[in-house]
Amino acid sequence: MKNFALDLLMDLYDNELAYSRELYGESGWFDDVSAFLCYNANKALMNLGYEALFPAEMAAVNPAILAALSPNADENHDFFSGSGSSYVIGKMEETADDDWDF
């Protein structure tokens, strides 16, 4: 199981790294983004009970980014994780198959 997790993680990491390079390569943000990718990869592995893969210096996320993700940071709201100062429960709407015909 560990080998499967590591192989999948590396496939996902390589994909995200390439995609992030395309998105952020010219902005000057790529180093911060790549550190965040390593940080998230390490967190995912540790949540599964495995050791971190990337060394601490590769996963050293800019403190401003981590502060923005902190549940105690009142100035932001991350809908998917629920981080932020408030949480609004969404309203459900039934969908039909033809809703997805673009």
C-alpha positions in Angstrom: 0.0 0.0 0.0 2.8 2.4 0.8 4.4 1.9 -2.7 1.0 2.5 -4.3 0.6 5.7 -2.2 4.1 7.0 -3.1 3.7 6.2 -6.8 0.4 7.9 -7.0 1.7 10.9 -5.0 4.7 11.3 -7.4 2.4 11.1 -10.4 0.1 13.8 -9.0 3.1 15.9 -7.9 4.8 15.8 -11.3 1.5 16.7 -12.9 0.8 19.6 -10.5 4.4 20.8 -10.8 4.2 21.0 -14.6 0.8 22.6 -14.5 2.0 25.1 -11.9 5.0 26.0 -14.0 2.7 26.8 -16.9 0.5 29.0 -14.7 3.0 30.7 -12.4 6.3 30.4 -14.3 6.4 34.0 -15.5 4.8 35.5 -12.4 7.6 35.0 -10.0 5.3 32.9 -7.8 6.5 29.5 -9.0 8.9 28.9 -6.1 6.2 29.6 -3.5 3.8 27.4 -5.4 6.2 24.5 -5.7 7.0 24.7 -1.9 3.3 24.6 -1.2 3.0 21.5 -3.4 5.8 19.8 -1.4 4.1 20.9 1.8 0.8 19.4 0.8 2.3 16.2 -0.4 4.1 15.8 2.9 0.9 16.5 4.8 -1.0 13.9 2.7 1.6 11.3 3.4 1.6 12.0 7.1 -2.2 11.9 7.2 -1.8 8.3 5.8 0.7 7.5 8.6 3.8 7.7 6.3 7.0 9.8 6.7 7.3 13.1 4.8 8.9 12.6 1.4 10.2 16.1 0.7 12.9 17.7 3.0 11.8 20.6 5.1 13.7 23.2 3.0 11.7 22.1 -0.1 8.4 22.3 1.8 9.1 25.7 3.5 5.9 27.6 2.6 5.8 31.3 2.7 4.4 32.3 6.1 2.0 34.7 4.4 0.4 31.8 2.5 0.0 29.7 5.6 -1.5 32.7 7.5 -4.1 33.1 4.8 -5.0 29.4 5.2 -5.2 29.5 9.0 -8.7 29.0 10.4 -7.9 31.9 12.8 -7.3 34.3 9.9 -10.5 36.4 9.8 -9.8 38.1 6.5 -10.3 35.0 4.3 -12.7 32.2 3.7 -11.9 28.9 2.0 -15.2 27.4 1.0 -13.9 23.8 0.5 -12.0 23.4 3.7 -14.3 25.7 5.8 -11.3 27.8 6.9 -12.1 31.4 7.6 -14.3 33.5 9.8 -17.7 32.1 8.7 -19.3 29.2 6.9 -22.4 29.5 4.8 -24.3 26.3 4.1 -25.0 25.9 0.4 -28.4 25.2 -1.0 -29.0 21.9 -2.9 -30.4 21.9 -6.3 -31.4 18.8 -8.2 -29.7 18.3 -11.6 -30.6 16.3 -14.6 -28.3 14.6 -17.1 -29.1 17.3 -19.7 -27.8 20.0 -17.4 -24.3 18.7 -18.3 -24.7 18.9 -22.1 -22.6 21.9 -23.0 
